[in-house]
Amino acid sequence: MNAIAVITLFAQDEDFAAASSFYQEVLGAAVLDVESNATIFKLANMMINFVPASHAGDFIGPTATVAPGDPARSVLPLGVDDVDAACAELARHGVRPLHGPVNQPWGVRTATFTDPAGHIWEVVADMG
């Protein structure tokens, strides 16, 4: 095991269409496949298996998904060349940062935002 190739994300059914559009239009992810219980996106060198919460049991049953409004359990970083430019592009799509842009003491510049399903994403670039 040496790389994450696919990440499965869940969205409440009522948020699924908006979040799917977000991945295509805002993040520029390509649709690889649309199935009855998932849409598979290609984003750079990984795939996102995007699943409506009503089908989560097909993938993680009997474990439950996180309910809307629960505290975050993860942040999904996206490497970019320029965090400020990425934030400007996100703003053109109506996406506001949760935090940042900010220089981190470990040598990167970051900003976080959420998708319409509530997943927290981070754009990150080396400052060196």
PLY file of the C-alpha trace (Angstrom):
ply
format ascii 1.0
element vertex 128
property float x
property float y
property float z
element edge 127
property int vertex1
property int vertex2
end_header
0.00 0.00 0.00
1.72 3.13 -1.16
-0.82 5.53 -2.68
-4.41 6.64 -2.41
-5.95 6.09 -5.84
-9.65 6.65 -5.08
-11.46 8.56 -2.36
-15.14 7.84 -1.74
-17.15 10.85 -0.56
-20.79 10.87 0.46
-23.35 13.65 0.04
-26.87 13.98 1.34
-29.17 13.12 -1.54
-30.53 16.68 -1.71
-26.96 18.05 -2.04
-25.75 15.48 -4.58
-26.52 17.35 -7.82
-25.05 20.66 -6.61
-21.93 18.94 -5.29
-21.50 16.97 -8.52
-21.68 20.21 -10.51
-19.15 21.75 -8.11
-16.61 19.00 -8.83
-16.98 19.48 -12.57
-17.36 23.25 -12.85
-15.28 24.56 -9.95
-12.60 21.91 -9.43
-12.43 20.91 -13.10
-12.85 17.20 -12.43
-13.71 15.01 -15.42
-16.63 12.58 -15.19
-15.30 9.07 -15.80
-18.48 7.13 -15.14
-22.03 7.64 -13.91
-23.64 4.66 -12.23
-26.96 4.22 -10.43
-25.29 4.67 -7.03
-22.20 6.80 -7.78
-20.45 9.26 -10.06
-16.74 8.74 -10.56
-14.60 11.82 -11.17
-10.96 12.10 -12.21
-9.08 14.92 -10.49
-5.39 15.14 -11.38
-3.86 11.80 -10.39
-6.73 10.40 -8.33
-10.37 9.45 -8.63
-13.29 10.56 -6.48
-16.11 8.08 -6.09
-19.01 10.40 -5.23
-21.99 8.65 -3.67
-25.45 9.78 -2.49
-25.86 9.06 1.25
-28.85 6.83 0.50
-26.38 4.43 -1.18
-23.63 4.66 1.45
-24.49 1.21 2.76
-23.39 -0.24 -0.59
-19.87 0.92 0.27
-19.53 1.09 4.07
-22.51 -0.78 5.54
-23.28 -1.18 8.36
-21.31 1.95 9.35
-23.21 5.24 9.16
-22.04 8.36 7.36
-21.40 11.60 9.24
-24.60 13.60 9.69
-24.83 17.15 8.31
-23.60 19.60 10.92
-21.33 17.08 12.68
-17.73 18.16 13.24
-15.35 17.64 10.32
-13.39 14.41 10.21
-11.08 15.17 7.33
-9.57 17.82 5.06
-8.83 17.03 1.42
-5.74 18.94 0.23
-5.27 20.00 -3.39
-1.81 21.06 -4.48
-1.74 24.31 -6.46
0.98 26.61 -7.76
-0.55 29.76 -6.22
-3.03 29.71 -3.33
-4.13 33.30 -3.87
-4.85 32.68 -7.56
-6.75 29.50 -6.65
-8.83 31.46 -4.12
-9.55 34.13 -6.74
-10.77 31.42 -9.13
-12.91 29.86 -6.39
-14.38 33.30 -5.61
-15.41 33.67 -9.27
-17.56 30.58 -8.64
-19.01 32.04 -5.43
-16.83 29.91 -3.13
-15.63 31.71 -0.01
-12.70 30.46 2.08
-13.32 29.09 5.55
-9.78 29.99 6.54
-6.93 31.74 4.79
-5.11 32.28 2.63
-2.48 32.07 5.31
1.23 31.24 5.52
1.72 28.20 7.74
4.80 27.83 9.96
5.73 24.56 8.19
6.46 26.39 4.92
3.23 26.26 2.94
0.45 28.73 2.12
-3.07 27.35 2.54
-6.75 28.18 2.36
-9.74 25.95 3.10
-13.26 25.89 1.65
-16.23 23.53 1.54
-18.05 21.87 -1.32
-21.87 21.96 -1.40
-21.99 18.64 0.49
-19.91 20.06 3.35
-16.56 18.34 2.65
-13.62 20.54 3.59
-11.01 21.07 0.88
-7.69 22.86 1.19
-5.58 24.47 -1.49
-1.90 24.32 -0.57
1.33 25.55 -2.15
4.95 25.47 -1.05
6.29 28.90 -0.12
9.85 27.95 -1.02
0 1
1 2
2 3
3 4
4 5
5 6
6 7
7 8
8 9
9 10
10 11
11 12
12 13
13 14
14 15
15 16
16 17
17 18
18 19
19 20
20 21
21 22
22 23
23 24
24 25
25 26
26 27
27 28
28 29
29 30
30 31
31 32
32 33
33 34
34 35
35 36
36 37
37 38
38 39
39 40
40 41
41 42
42 43
43 44
44 45
45 46
46 47
47 48
48 49
49 50
50 51
51 52
52 53
53 54
54 55
55 56
56 57
57 58
58 59
59 60
60 61
61 62
62 63
63 64
64 65
65 66
66 67
67 68
68 69
69 70
70 71
71 72
72 73
73 74
74 75
75 76
76 77
77 78
78 79
79 80
80 81
81 82
82 83
83 84
84 85
85 86
86 87
87 88
88 89
89 90
90 91
91 92
92 93
93 94
94 95
95 96
96 97
97 98
98 99
99 100
100 101
101 102
102 103
103 104
104 105
105 106
106 107
107 108
108 109
109 110
110 111
111 112
112 113
113 114
114 115
115 116
116 117
117 118
118 119
119 120
120 121
121 122
122 123
123 124
124 125
125 126
126 127
